[in-house]
Amino acid sequence: MSAPTLPSVNPHDDAFYQDPFPTYALLRSEAPVYEIPDTPGLFFVTTWSLVREALMDPARFSNVMPHARRTSPPAEVAADVEALRAQGYPYTPALGTNDPPQHTRYRKMVNRAFTVRSLAWMEPLVDEVADTLAAALPNDEVVDIMEAVTIPLPVWAIMRILGLDDKYRDDLRRWSDSSNASLGGKLTADRWIETERDVLEYQQVICRELDDRREHPRDDLLSTLVQAEPGETPLTNAELVWLVRELIVAGNETTIRALADIILNLDTMPGVWDRLRDDEQFRRGVVEEGIRLAAPVMGLWRKATCDTEIGGVMIPADSTLFLAFSSANRDDSVFEDPDAFDPLRQNVREHLAFGHGIHVCVGAGLARIEAMSALRALADNVSALEVVDRDALRYGPSYGLRGLMGLPVRVRRR
């Protein structure tokens, strides 16, 4: 592993944000475990087998929040950020940043809400939203399909599942964006203040909703979360504001980004919308392959709990590993012609876009339902969605969460 002979990799470089895949291919081939030169102690793990190995070993590679996953505020606003945070609940690790036994407690509670039976209850809600959005698309006009469909669909759906009033539609997306803004990205001083204000506002609203569910339970997810099984200790608002935040993010970020990339890939396949309308199995293949290629959660971070080794590279205790799901999903030792969009790929479910092991994404089933519903509704209404200017498309500034910033298409209605 001769990492020093490789070109220096800067994951915050715009060229990496826009197209990290050639770099990842080089790392898989020459340095599957690579220490970022400008960030000593941050190692990128890029092959399928090594990413899976780390995911399956939380004893060595802890999910407890490594410092490298989020950037820190600039010095000129650090005091203002701390003052805003002091008005809300301090950060409490939930599903995405925890390990057993505390992770087990949260996971058990959330799993009750995401059983097969519960997902069956959610599916008609998602279908209703998808049908409404697809039916509203104008004919022979250019629209940003993200603003028209891929953003509102999962946001509206998770709102209904949580039991939040429709008046929070725009707020929910803003809260979700702000929650993730510093995840693998760098913010301006003004943006730091905006995001902290948004997070505080979110906490205040959700606390009111949680208190209401304790007094007046409903048939919704928030009511499920405030209830405890016999022998369990109920979760407090201080815990639930962070757990619900993770569910909101998991309930929309993957779908927003993956759906947009799927529509972009479908633009190269003439007549595909007819097949999507008529062939449910083909739709499933499109969704799964689209999630594999997009891997909108590009990876997740782990902390080495001891001096250890992975892929022949020594990792000092307290180092941070970035497990690059998006790179693992394009590993040619697992996926033939890995950069190709192939809805008929036989082993597509071996992808790691939702993670693996005890921390596999709890919202994976919901994300698949949302993507399937969106493609069905769109295929019922359109014969084509023609990407207007592929060369002008841009991805957001993060190596942790990757998604298009907009996707203008010309709509051809049936």
DRENDO-1510 file (C-alpha; in Angstrom, 1 decimal, always signed):
<recs>
REC; n; res; u; v; w
REC; 1; MET; +0.0; +0.0; +0.0 .
REC; 2; SER; +2.1; +2.9; -1.2 .
REC; 3; ALA; -0.3; +5.8; -0.5 .
REC; 4; PRO; +2.5; +8.5; -0.8 .
REC; 5; THR; +2.9; +7.7; -4.5 .
REC; 6; LEU; -0.8; +8.6; -5.1 .
REC; 7; PRO; -2.1; +12.0; -6.0 .
REC; 8; SER; -3.0; +13.8; -2.8 .
REC; 9; VAL; -6.8; +13.3; -2.1 .
REC; 10; ASN; -8.7; +16.3; -0.7 .
REC; 11; PRO; -12.3; +15.2; +0.0 .
REC; 12; HIS; -13.4; +18.9; +0.3 .
REC; 13; ASP; -12.1; +19.7; -3.2 .
REC; 14; ASP; -15.0; +20.7; -5.5 .
REC; 15; ALA; -13.8; +18.2; -8.1 .
REC; 16; PHE; -14.2; +15.4; -5.6 .
REC; 17; TYR; -17.7; +16.7; -4.6 .
REC; 18; GLN; -18.7; +16.6; -8.3 .
REC; 19; ASP; -17.2; +13.3; -9.3 .
REC; 20; PRO; -15.4; +11.2; -6.6 .
REC; 21; PHE; -15.6; +8.0; -8.5 .
REC; 22; PRO; -12.3; +8.1; -10.5 .
REC; 23; THR; -10.5; +8.8; -7.3 .
REC; 24; TYR; -12.3; +6.0; -5.4 .
REC; 25; ALA; -11.4; +3.6; -8.2 .
REC; 26; LEU; -7.7; +4.6; -7.9 .
REC; 27; LEU; -7.8; +4.1; -4.1 .
REC; 28; ARG; -9.5; +0.7; -4.4 .
REC; 29; SER; -6.7; -0.4; -6.7 .
REC; 30; GLU; -3.7; +1.2; -5.0 .
REC; 31; ALA; -4.6; +2.1; -1.4 .
REC; 32; PRO; -7.8; +0.6; -0.2 .
REC; 33; VAL; -7.2; +2.2; +3.3 .
REC; 34; TYR; -5.9; +5.7; +2.7 .
REC; 35; GLU; -5.0; +8.4; +5.2 .
REC; 36; ILE; -6.1; +11.9; +4.1 .
REC; 37; PRO; -2.9; +13.9; +3.9 .
REC; 38; ASP; -4.4; +17.2; +5.2 .
REC; 39; THR; -6.3; +15.4; +8.0 .
REC; 40; PRO; -4.0; +13.1; +9.9 .
REC; 41; GLY; -6.0; +10.4; +11.6 .
REC; 42; LEU; -8.8; +10.3; +9.0 .
REC; 43; PHE; -8.6; +7.1; +6.9 .
REC; 44; PHE; -10.8; +6.4; +3.9 .
REC; 45; VAL; -11.8; +2.7; +3.5 .
REC; 46; THR; -12.9; +2.1; -0.1 .
REC; 47; THR; -13.3; -1.6; -1.0 .
REC; 48; TRP; -16.5; -3.6; -0.5 .
REC; 49; SER; -14.9; -6.3; +1.6 .
REC; 50; LEU; -13.1; -3.9; +3.9 .
REC; 51; VAL; -16.1; -1.6; +4.3 .
REC; 52; ARG; -18.2; -4.6; +5.2 .
REC; 53; GLU; -15.5; -5.9; +7.6 .
REC; 54; ALA; -15.5; -2.6; +9.5 .
REC; 55; LEU; -19.3; -2.4; +9.6 .
REC; 56; MET; -19.5; -5.9; +11.1 .
REC; 57; ASP; -17.0; -5.1; +13.9 .
REC; 58; PRO; -18.4; -2.3; +16.2 .
REC; 59; ALA; -16.1; -3.5; +19.0 .
REC; 60; ARG; -13.0; -2.3; +17.0 .
REC; 61; PHE; -14.8; +0.4; +14.9 .
REC; 62; SER; -17.2; +2.3; +17.0 .
REC; 63; ASN; -20.2; +4.2; +15.7 .
REC; 64; VAL; -20.0; +6.8; +18.5 .
REC; 65; MET; -19.6; +10.2; +16.9 .
REC; 66; PRO; -16.1; +10.7; +15.5 .
REC; 67; HIS; -15.1; +14.3; +15.4 .
REC; 68; ALA; -14.2; +14.2; +11.7 .
REC; 69; ARG; -17.8; +13.6; +10.5 .
REC; 70; ARG; -18.8; +17.2; +11.2 .
REC; 71; THR; -16.8; +20.4; +10.6 .
REC; 72; SER; -16.5; +23.0; +13.4 .
REC; 73; PRO; -17.8; +26.6; +13.2 .
REC; 74; PRO; -15.4; +29.4; +12.4 .
REC; 75; ALA; -13.9; +31.2; +15.4 .
REC; 76; GLU; -15.8; +34.4; +14.7 .
REC; 77; VAL; -19.2; +32.6; +15.3 .
REC; 78; ALA; -18.2; +29.9; +17.7 .
REC; 79; ALA; -19.6; +31.7; +20.7 .
REC; 80; ASP; -22.9; +32.5; +19.0 .
REC; 81; VAL; -23.2; +28.8; +18.0 .
REC; 82; GLU; -22.7; +27.7; +21.5 .
REC; 83; ALA; -25.2; +30.3; +22.8 .
REC; 84; LEU; -27.9; +29.0; +20.4 .
REC; 85; ARG; -27.1; +25.4; +21.4 .
REC; 86; ALA; -27.4; +26.3; +25.1 .
REC; 87; GLN; -31.1; +27.2; +24.4 .
REC; 88; GLY; -31.9; +23.6; +23.3 .
REC; 89; TYR; -31.1; +20.1; +24.2 .
REC; 90; PRO; -27.4; +19.1; +24.1 .
REC; 91; TYR; -26.5; +16.5; +21.6 .
REC; 92; THR; -27.5; +12.9; +22.6 .
REC; 93; PRO; -26.2; +10.0; +20.4 .
REC; 94; ALA; -29.1; +8.1; +19.0 .
REC; 95; LEU; -29.2; +5.3; +16.3 .
REC; 96; GLY; -26.7; +6.7; +13.9 .
REC; 97; THR; -24.0; +7.6; +16.4 .
REC; 98; ASN; -24.3; +5.0; +19.1 .
REC; 99; ASP; -23.3; +1.4; +19.9 .
REC; 100; PRO; -24.8; -1.3; +22.1 .
REC; 101; PRO; -26.2; -1.3; +24.7 .
REC; 102; GLN; -27.7; +2.1; +24.3 .
REC; 103; HIS; -28.1; +1.6; +20.5 .
REC; 104; THR; -30.1; -1.6; +21.2 .
REC; 105; ARG; -32.6; +0.3; +23.4 .
REC; 106; TYR; -33.3; +2.9; +20.7 .
REC; 107; ARG; -33.3; +0.3; +17.9 .
REC; 108; LYS; -35.8; -1.9; +19.6 .
REC; 109; MET; -38.2; +1.0; +20.1 .
REC; 110; VAL; -37.9; +2.2; +16.5 .
REC; 111; ASN; -38.1; -1.3; +15.0 .
REC; 112; ARG; -41.7; -1.5; +16.4 .
REC; 113; ALA; -42.6; +1.4; +14.1 .
REC; 114; PHE; -40.8; -0.1; +11.0 .
REC; 115; THR; -42.1; -3.6; +11.0 .
REC; 116; VAL; -43.5; -5.1; +7.8 .
REC; 117; ARG; -47.0; -4.5; +9.1 .
REC; 118; SER; -46.2; -0.9; +9.8 .
REC; 119; LEU; -44.7; -0.3; +6.4 .
REC; 120; ALA; -47.8; -1.7; +4.9 .
REC; 121; TRP; -49.7; +1.0; +6.8 .
REC; 122; MET; -47.4; +3.6; +5.5 .
REC; 123; GLU; -47.4; +2.6; +1.8 .
REC; 124; PRO; -50.9; +4.0; +1.0 .
REC; 125; LEU; -49.8; +7.4; +2.5 .
REC; 126; VAL; -46.8; +7.4; +0.2 .
REC; 127; ASP; -48.8; +6.4; -2.8 .
REC; 128; GLU; -51.3; +9.2; -2.2 .
REC; 129; VAL; -48.6; +11.8; -2.1 .
REC; 130; ALA; -46.8; +10.4; -5.2 .
REC; 131; ASP; -50.0; +10.4; -7.2 .
REC; 132; THR; -50.8; +14.0; -6.3 .
REC; 133; LEU; -47.3; +15.2; -7.2 .
REC; 134; ALA; -47.1; +13.3; -10.5 .
REC; 135; ALA; -50.6; +14.4; -11.6 .
REC; 136; ALA; -49.6; +18.1; -11.1 .
REC; 137; LEU; -46.7; +18.0; -13.6 .
REC; 138; PRO; -47.3; +20.3; -16.5 .
REC; 139; ASN; -47.0; +19.0; -20.1 .
REC; 140; ASP; -44.2; +20.1; -22.4 .
REC; 141; GLU; -42.7; +22.4; -19.8 .
REC; 142; VAL; -39.3; +22.5; -18.1 .
REC; 143; VAL; -39.5; +21.9; -14.3 .
REC; 144; ASP; -37.0; +21.1; -11.7 .
REC; 145; ILE; -38.1; +17.5; -11.0 .
REC; 146; MET; -36.4; +17.7; -7.5 .
REC; 147; GLU; -38.6; +20.6; -6.5 .
REC; 148; ALA; -41.7; +19.1; -8.1 .
REC; 149; VAL; -41.4; +15.5; -6.9 .
REC; 150; THR; -38.2; +14.1; -5.4 .
REC; 151; ILE; -38.1; +16.6; -2.5 .
REC; 152; PRO; -41.7; +17.0; -1.5 .
REC; 153; LEU; -42.5; +13.2; -1.8 .
REC; 154; PRO; -40.4; +11.9; +1.1 .
REC; 155; VAL; -40.9; +15.1; +3.1 .
REC; 156; TRP; -44.7; +15.0; +2.9 .
REC; 157; ALA; -44.6; +11.3; +3.5 .
REC; 158; ILE; -42.5; +11.3; +6.7 .
REC; 159; MET; -44.7; +14.2; +7.9 .
REC; 160; ARG; -47.8; +12.1; +7.7 .
REC; 161; ILE; -46.1; +9.1; +9.2 .
REC; 162; LEU; -44.8; +11.2; +12.1 .
REC; 163; GLY; -48.2; +12.8; +12.4 .
REC; 164; LEU; -47.1; +16.4; +11.9 .
REC; 165; ASP; -49.4; +19.1; +10.5 .
REC; 166; ASP; -49.1; +20.1; +6.9 .
REC; 167; LYS; -48.1; +23.6; +8.0 .
REC; 168; TYR; -44.6; +22.2; +8.7 .
REC; 169; ARG; -43.9; +21.0; +5.1 .
REC; 170; ASP; -41.4; +23.7; +4.2 .
REC; 171; ASP; -40.0; +23.8; +7.8 .
REC; 172; LEU; -39.3; +20.0; +7.8 .
REC; 173; ARG; -37.1; +20.2; +4.7 .
REC; 174; ARG; -35.2; +23.2; +6.1 .
REC; 175; TRP; -34.7; +21.5; +9.4 .
REC; 176; SER; -33.4; +18.4; +7.7 .
REC; 177; ASP; -31.0; +20.4; +5.5 .
REC; 178; SER; -29.6; +22.2; +8.5 .
REC; 179; SER; -29.2; +19.0; +10.5 .
REC; 180; ASN; -26.9; +17.7; +7.8 .
REC; 181; ALA; -25.2; +20.8; +6.6 .
REC; 182; SER; -21.9; +20.3; +8.4 .
REC; 183; LEU; -21.8; +16.5; +7.7 .
REC; 184; GLY; -18.7; +16.1; +5.5 .
REC; 185; GLY; -19.0; +19.7; +4.3 .
REC; 186; LYS; -17.7; +23.2; +5.2 .
REC; 187; LEU; -20.1; +26.1; +6.0 .
REC; 188; THR; -19.7; +29.9; +5.9 .
REC; 189; ALA; -20.1; +31.7; +9.2 .
REC; 190; ASP; -23.6; +33.0; +8.3 .
REC; 191; ARG; -24.7; +29.5; +7.3 .
REC; 192; TRP; -23.5; +28.2; +10.7 .
REC; 193; ILE; -25.8; +30.6; +12.5 .
REC; 194; GLU; -28.7; +29.7; +10.2 .
REC; 195; THR; -28.4; +26.0; +10.7 .
REC; 196; GLU; -28.2; +26.3; +14.5 .
REC; 197; ARG; -31.3; +28.5; +14.6 .
REC; 198; ASP; -33.1; +26.0; +12.5 .
REC; 199; VAL; -32.1; +23.1; +14.7 .
REC; 200; LEU; -33.3; +25.0; +17.8 .
REC; 201; GLU; -36.6; +25.8; +16.2 .
REC; 202; TYR; -37.0; +22.1; +15.2 .
REC; 203; GLN; -36.4; +21.0; +18.8 .
REC; 204; GLN; -38.9; +23.5; +20.2 .
REC; 205; VAL; -41.6; +22.3; +17.7 .
REC; 206; ILE; -41.0; +18.6; +18.2 .
REC; 207; CYS; -41.0; +18.9; +22.0 .
REC; 208; ARG; -44.5; +20.4; +21.8 .
REC; 209; GLU; -45.6; +17.6; +19.6 .
REC; 210; LEU; -44.1; +14.9; +21.8 .
REC; 211; ASP; -45.8; +16.4; +24.9 .
REC; 212; ASP; -49.1; +16.4; +23.1 .
REC; 213; ARG; -48.8; +12.7; +22.1 .
REC; 214; ARG; -48.2; +11.8; +25.7 .
REC; 215; GLU; -51.5; +13.5; +26.7 .
REC; 216; HIS; -53.4; +12.7; +23.5 .
REC; 217; PRO; -52.0; +9.6; +21.7 .
REC; 218; ARG; -52.8; +9.2; +18.0 .
REC; 219; ASP; -52.2; +6.6; +15.3 .
REC; 220; ASP; -48.8; +7.9; +14.3 .
REC; 221; LEU; -45.1; +7.4; +14.7 .
REC; 222; LEU; -44.6; +10.1; +17.4 .
REC; 223; SER; -47.2; +8.4; +19.6 .
REC; 224; THR; -45.4; +5.1; +19.2 .
REC; 225; LEU; -42.1; +6.6; +20.2 .
REC; 226; VAL; -43.3; +8.2; +23.4 .
REC; 227; GLN; -44.8; +4.9; +24.6 .
REC; 228; ALA; -42.7; +2.3; +26.4 .
REC; 229; GLU; -43.2; -1.5; +26.6 .
REC; 230; PRO; -43.6; -3.0; +30.0 .
REC; 231; GLY; -40.3; -3.0; +31.8 .
REC; 232; GLU; -38.8; -0.3; +29.5 .
REC; 233; THR; -37.9; +3.2; +30.6 .
REC; 234; PRO; -39.7; +5.8; +28.3 .
REC; 235; LEU; -37.5; +8.0; +26.2 .
REC; 236; THR; -37.3; +11.6; +27.3 .
REC; 237; ASN; -37.7; +14.7; +25.1 .
REC; 238; ALA; -33.9; +15.2; +25.4 .
REC; 239; GLU; -33.4; +11.8; +23.7 .
REC; 240; LEU; -36.3; +11.9; +21.4 .
REC; 241; VAL; -35.5; +15.2; +19.7 .
REC; 242; TRP; -32.3; +13.6; +18.4 .
REC; 243; LEU; -33.9; +10.2; +17.5 .
REC; 244; VAL; -36.7; +11.9; +15.6 .
REC; 245; ARG; -34.2; +14.1; +13.8 .
REC; 246; GLU; -32.4; +11.0; +12.6 .
REC; 247; LEU; -35.7; +9.4; +11.4 .
REC; 248; ILE; -36.6; +12.6; +9.5 .
REC; 249; VAL; -33.2; +12.6; +7.8 .
REC; 250; ALA; -33.4; +8.9; +7.1 .
REC; 251; GLY; -36.9; +9.4; +5.9 .
REC; 252; ASN; -36.1; +11.9; +3.2 .
REC; 253; GLU; -32.4; +12.3; +2.3 .
REC; 254; THR; -31.9; +8.9; +0.7 .
REC; 255; THR; -35.1; +9.2; -1.4 .
REC; 256; ILE; -34.5; +12.8; -2.5 .
REC; 257; ARG; -31.0; +12.1; -3.8 .
REC; 258; ALA; -31.4; +8.6; -5.1 .
REC; 259; LEU; -34.6; +9.4; -7.0 .
REC; 260; ALA; -33.0; +12.4; -8.7 .
REC; 261; ASP; -30.0; +10.2; -9.8 .
REC; 262; ILE; -32.4; +7.5; -11.0 .
REC; 263; ILE; -34.3; +10.0; -13.2 .
REC; 264; LEU; -30.9; +11.2; -14.6 .
REC; 265; ASN; -29.9; +7.7; -15.5 .
REC; 266; LEU; -33.3; +6.8; -17.0 .
REC; 267; ASP; -32.8; +9.8; -19.5 .
REC; 268; THR; -30.4; +7.5; -21.4 .
REC; 269; MET; -32.9; +4.7; -21.9 .
REC; 270; PRO; -35.5; +5.4; -24.6 .
REC; 271; GLY; -39.0; +4.0; -23.9 .
REC; 272; VAL; -38.1; +3.2; -20.3 .
REC; 273; TRP; -41.2; +4.9; -18.8 .
REC; 274; ASP; -43.5; +2.5; -20.6 .
REC; 275; ARG; -41.7; -0.5; -19.1 .
REC; 276; LEU; -41.7; +1.2; -15.7 .
REC; 277; ARG; -45.4; +1.5; -15.9 .
REC; 278; ASP; -46.1; -2.0; -17.0 .
REC; 279; ASP; -43.4; -4.1; -15.2 .
REC; 280; GLU; -43.2; -4.0; -11.4 .
REC; 281; GLN; -40.2; -6.3; -11.2 .
REC; 282; PHE; -38.3; -4.0; -13.6 .
REC; 283; ARG; -39.2; -1.0; -11.3 .
REC; 284; ARG; -37.7; -2.9; -8.4 .
REC; 285; GLY; -34.5; -3.4; -10.3 .
REC; 286; VAL; -34.4; +0.2; -11.3 .
REC; 287; VAL; -34.8; +1.3; -7.7 .
REC; 288; GLU; -32.2; -1.0; -6.3 .
REC; 289; GLU; -29.6; -0.3; -9.0 .
REC; 290; GLY; -30.3; +3.4; -8.7 .
REC; 291; ILE; -29.7; +3.3; -4.9 .
REC; 292; ARG; -26.5; +1.2; -5.5 .
REC; 293; LEU; -25.1; +3.7; -7.9 .
REC; 294; ALA; -26.2; +6.9; -6.2 .
REC; 295; ALA; -25.3; +5.8; -2.7 .
REC; 296; PRO; -26.6; +9.2; -1.5 .
REC; 297; VAL; -25.2; +8.5; +2.0 .
REC; 298; MET; -21.7; +8.3; +0.5 .
REC; 299; GLY; -20.4; +6.6; +3.6 .
REC; 300; LEU; -20.3; +6.8; +7.4 .
REC; 301; TRP; -17.6; +7.4; +10.0 .
REC; 302; ARG; -16.3; +5.1; +12.6 .
REC; 303; LYS; -13.8; +5.5; +15.4 .
REC; 304; ALA; -11.0; +3.0; +16.1 .
REC; 305; THR; -11.4; +1.9; +19.7 .
REC; 306; CYS; -7.9; +0.6; +20.0 .
REC; 307; ASP; -4.7; +0.3; +17.9 .
REC; 308; THR; -5.7; -2.1; +15.2 .
REC; 309; GLU; -5.3; -3.1; +11.6 .
REC; 310; ILE; -7.5; -3.2; +8.5 .
REC; 311; GLY; -6.5; -4.0; +5.0 .
REC; 312; GLY; -2.8; -4.3; +6.1 .
REC; 313; VAL; -2.8; -0.7; +7.4 .
REC; 314; MET; -2.2; +0.1; +11.0 .
REC; 315; ILE; -4.8; +2.3; +12.5 .
REC; 316; PRO; -4.0; +4.1; +15.8 .
REC; 317; ALA; -6.6; +4.2; +18.5 .
REC; 318; ASP; -9.0; +7.1; +18.3 .
REC; 319; SER; -8.4; +7.5; +14.5 .
REC; 320; THR; -11.5; +8.1; +12.3 .
REC; 321; LEU; -12.4; +5.8; +9.4 .
REC; 322; PHE; -14.7; +7.0; +6.6 .
REC; 323; LEU; -16.4; +3.8; +5.3 .
REC; 324; ALA; -17.0; +4.8; +1.7 .
REC; 325; PHE; -20.3; +3.0; +0.7 .
REC; 326; SER; -20.3; +4.7; -2.7 .
REC; 327; SER; -16.9; +3.3; -3.5 .
REC; 328; ALA; -17.7; -0.2; -2.2 .
REC; 329; ASN; -20.8; -0.2; -4.4 .
REC; 330; ARG; -18.6; +0.2; -7.4 .
REC; 331; ASP; -16.1; -2.4; -6.5 .
REC; 332; ASP; -15.5; -4.5; -9.6 .
REC; 333; SER; -14.6; -7.6; -7.5 .
REC; 334; VAL; -18.3; -7.7; -6.5 .
REC; 335; PHE; -20.2; -5.9; -9.3 .
REC; 336; GLU; -19.5; -6.6; -13.0 .
REC; 337; ASP; -19.1; -3.3; -15.0 .
REC; 338; PRO; -19.8; -1.4; -11.8 .
REC; 339; ASP; -20.2; +2.1; -13.2 .
REC; 340; ALA; -23.0; +0.9; -15.6 .
REC; 341; PHE; -26.7; +1.5; -14.7 .
REC; 342; ASP; -28.1; -2.0; -15.1 .
REC; 343; PRO; -31.6; -2.6; -13.7 .
REC; 344; LEU; -31.3; -6.3; -14.4 .
REC; 345; ARG; -28.1; -6.8; -12.3 .
REC; 346; GLN; -28.5; -10.1; -10.5 .
REC; 347; ASN; -26.5; -9.3; -7.3 .
REC; 348; VAL; -27.6; -5.7; -6.9 .
REC; 349; ARG; -28.9; -6.4; -3.3 .
REC; 350; GLU; -25.3; -6.9; -2.2 .
REC; 351; HIS; -24.8; -3.2; -2.3 .
REC; 352; LEU; -23.9; -1.4; +1.0 .
REC; 353; ALA; -25.9; +1.9; +0.4 .
REC; 354; PHE; -27.9; +1.3; +3.6 .
REC; 355; GLY; -24.9; +0.0; +5.6 .
REC; 356; HIS; -24.7; -3.4; +7.0 .
REC; 357; GLY; -24.9; -5.2; +10.4 .
REC; 358; ILE; -26.4; -3.8; +13.5 .
REC; 359; HIS; -26.4; -0.3; +12.1 .
REC; 360; VAL; -28.1; -1.0; +8.8 .
REC; 361; CYS; -30.5; +1.9; +8.0 .
REC; 362; VAL; -33.8; +1.5; +9.8 .
REC; 363; GLY; -35.5; +3.4; +7.1 .
REC; 364; ALA; -34.3; +1.3; +4.2 .
REC; 365; GLY; -37.8; -0.3; +3.7 .
REC; 366; LEU; -39.5; +3.1; +3.6 .
REC; 367; ALA; -36.9; +4.5; +1.2 .
REC; 368; ARG; -37.6; +1.6; -1.2 .
REC; 369; ILE; -41.4; +2.1; -0.9 .
REC; 370; GLU; -41.0; +5.8; -1.6 .
REC; 371; ALA; -38.8; +5.3; -4.7 .
REC; 372; MET; -41.1; +2.5; -6.0 .
REC; 373; SER; -44.2; +4.7; -5.5 .
REC; 374; ALA; -42.6; +7.7; -7.2 .
REC; 375; LEU; -41.6; +5.7; -10.3 .
REC; 376; ARG; -45.0; +4.1; -10.5 .
REC; 377; ALA; -46.8; +7.4; -10.3 .
REC; 378; LEU; -44.5; +9.1; -12.7 .
REC; 379; ALA; -44.8; +6.3; -15.2 .
REC; 380; ASP; -48.6; +6.5; -15.0 .
REC; 381; ASN; -48.4; +10.2; -16.0 .
REC; 382; VAL; -45.4; +10.7; -18.2 .
REC; 383; SER; -43.9; +9.1; -21.3 .
REC; 384; ALA; -40.5; +10.9; -20.8 .
REC; 385; LEU; -38.6; +13.2; -18.5 .
REC; 386; GLU; -35.9; +14.7; -20.7 .
REC; 387; VAL; -32.9; +16.1; -18.9 .
REC; 388; VAL; -32.4; +19.6; -20.2 .
REC; 389; ASP; -28.7; +20.4; -19.7 .
REC; 390; ARG; -26.7; +17.5; -18.2 .
REC; 391; ASP; -23.4; +19.4; -18.3 .
REC; 392; ALA; -24.8; +22.2; -16.0 .
REC; 393; LEU; -25.8; +19.8; -13.2 .
REC; 394; ARG; -24.0; +20.3; -9.9 .
REC; 395; TYR; -23.7; +18.2; -6.7 .
REC; 396; GLY; -23.8; +19.7; -3.3 .
REC; 397; PRO; -20.6; +20.5; -1.2 .
REC; 398; SER; -20.2; +17.4; +0.9 .
REC; 399; TYR; -18.3; +14.1; +0.6 .
REC; 400; GLY; -20.7; +12.5; +3.2 .
REC; 401; LEU; -24.0; +13.2; +1.6 .
REC; 402; ARG; -24.0; +13.5; -2.2 .
REC; 403; GLY; -27.0; +14.8; -4.2 .
REC; 404; LEU; -27.9; +17.0; -7.1 .
REC; 405; MET; -28.7; +20.6; -6.4 .
REC; 406; GLY; -31.4; +20.6; -9.1 .
REC; 407; LEU; -32.5; +18.6; -12.0 .
REC; 408; PRO; -34.4; +20.5; -14.8 .
REC; 409; VAL; -36.3; +18.2; -17.1 .
REC; 410; ARG; -38.8; +18.7; -19.9 .
REC; 411; VAL; -42.0; +16.8; -19.0 .
REC; 412; ARG; -43.8; +14.7; -21.7 .
REC; 413; ARG; -47.1; +13.7; -20.3 .
REC; 414; ARG; -49.1; +10.8; -21.6 .
</recs>
